Amino acid sequence: MNDPRHLSAAKARLAAEGGPTEAQAREPVAGTRPIRSFVLRAGRMGSGQVRALAELGPRFVLPFWSTPLDPAAVFGRSAPLVIEIGFGMGDATAQIAAARPDTDFIGCEVHAPGIGALLQRIDERGLTNLRIVQHDAVEVLEHMLVPASLAGIHIFFPDPWHKKKHHKRRLIQPAFVAELVTRLAPGGMLHCATDWQPYAEQMLAVLGAEPGLVNTAEAYAPKPDYRPLTKFEQRGLRLGHGVWDLVFARR
Ligand SMILES: C[S@@+](CC[C@H](N)C(=O)[O-])C[C@H]1O[C@@H](n2cnc3c(N)ncnc32)[C@H](O)[C@@H]1O
């Protein structure tokens, strides 16, 4: 993904589609990062993933920009936009995008094999309503998405960061949730799920205390039909974990 040839191709493609031009593009923004919610792992890419990246990356992977994205230019239409943070290998992401063709999706992930895997799913299903950004979603949200532009945000099984000294790495914290809320349109949905009970409790407390959100359920929500089992969730279920969904709407 850091192959400069790939980035150039992606930029050229975006420019052709009416996205930011080369002149508007910036290098990734340096600066303070409020949350570092991931560790970059070296992951081996399968040959199919490598091929998907080379062949489909220029069309479906959007480079990180420090300027706001124009979703209508990227997708060639005006449609509700949902962002997913941390899609892992992307199986659930592709299933959701296939089941909801009238909605556009942007998946953010930092783990390279997951990018290749989701590109394969996009190809198999012939999806046109899904794009990928391989970058820290915290920065994507801040720089690429304008306020009140999202119909939904999906955060499925974010890293639970079990140790107390790592809790500051958890995504669901008051300041980041306040930032998420600014990007949601009124009525837009924030849907989180976790298989780690202490994190579920933190999510319920943080989301419940955010004045811009209202819970759609009494506490935890029933799993919405559109969310398939994710890969990480299946692993948790095998280990005997429970699963908690939280679905909040922006006021
Ligand atoms: C525990 S996995 C869950 C993956 C997937 N949602 C699932 O349920 O199978 C969390 C994923 O979030 C990604 N991630 C964590 N923080 C991120 C961030 N700030 N931006 C983008 N991806 C992130 C990690 O790389 C990892 O793949």
The ligand as an SDF file (V2000), in Angstrom:
LIG
                    3D

 27 29  0  0  0  0  0  0  0  0999 V2000
   -9.8650   -6.9760   17.1880 C   0  0  0  0  0  0  0  0  0  0  0  0
   -9.7830   -6.5770   15.4940 S   0  0  0  0  0  0  0  0  0  0  0  0
  -11.4690   -6.7780   14.9400 C   0  0  0  0  0  0  0  0  0  0  0  0
  -11.5820   -6.8350   13.4530 C   0  0  0  0  0  0  0  0  0  0  0  0
  -13.0060   -6.9800   12.8850 C   0  0  0  0  0  0  0  0  0  0  0  0
  -13.8190   -5.8160   13.1790 N   0  0  0  0  0  0  0  0  0  0  0  0
  -13.6640   -8.2280   13.3880 C   0  0  0  0  0  0  0  0  0  0  0  0
  -14.5900   -8.1170   14.2040 O   0  0  0  0  0  0  0  0  0  0  0  0
  -13.2790   -9.3230   12.9700 O   0  0  0  0  0  0  0  0  0  0  0  0
   -9.5910   -4.8080   15.5470 C   0  0  0  0  0  0  0  0  0  0  0  0
   -9.0690   -4.2430   14.2420 C   0  0  0  0  0  0  0  0  0  0  0  0
   -9.0850   -2.8210   14.3180 O   0  0  0  0  0  0  0  0  0  0  0  0
   -7.9500   -2.3140   13.6470 C   0  0  0  0  0  0  0  0  0  0  0  0
   -7.7080   -0.9580   14.1980 N   0  0  0  0  0  0  0  0  0  0  0  0
   -7.4760   -0.6410   15.4860 C   0  0  0  0  0  0  0  0  0  0  0  0
   -7.3510    0.6750   15.6350 N   0  0  0  0  0  0  0  0  0  0  0  0
   -7.5140    1.2160   14.4000 C   0  0  0  0  0  0  0  0  0  0  0  0
   -7.4820    2.5420   13.9180 C   0  0  0  0  0  0  0  0  0  0  0  0
   -7.2670    3.5810   14.7390 N   0  0  0  0  0  0  0  0  0  0  0  0
   -7.6720    2.7420   12.6040 N   0  0  0  0  0  0  0  0  0  0  0  0
   -7.8930    1.6930   11.7710 C   0  0  0  0  0  0  0  0  0  0  0  0
   -7.9460    0.4040   12.1730 N   0  0  0  0  0  0  0  0  0  0  0  0
   -7.7520    0.1670   13.4750 C   0  0  0  0  0  0  0  0  0  0  0  0
   -6.8500   -3.3200   13.9670 C   0  0  0  0  0  0  0  0  0  0  0  0
   -5.8150   -3.2930   13.0030 O   0  0  0  0  0  0  0  0  0  0  0  0
   -7.6290   -4.6240   13.9430 C   0  0  0  0  0  0  0  0  0  0  0  0
   -7.5900   -5.2270   12.6550 O   0  0  0  0  0  0  0  0  0  0  0  0
  1  2  1  0
  2  3  1  0
  2 10  1  0
  3  4  1  0
  4  5  1  0
  5  6  1  0
  5  7  1  0
  7  8  2  0
  7  9  1  0
 10 11  1  0
 11 12  1  0
 11 26  1  0
 12 13  1  0
 13 14  1  0
 13 24  1  0
 14 15  1  0
 14 23  1  0
 15 16  2  0
 16 17  1  0
 17 18  1  0
 17 23  2  0
 18 19  1  0
 18 20  2  0
 20 21  1  0
 21 22  2  0
 22 23  1  0
 24 25  1  0
 24 26  1  0
 26 27  1  0
M  CHG  2   2   1   9  -1
M  END
$$$$
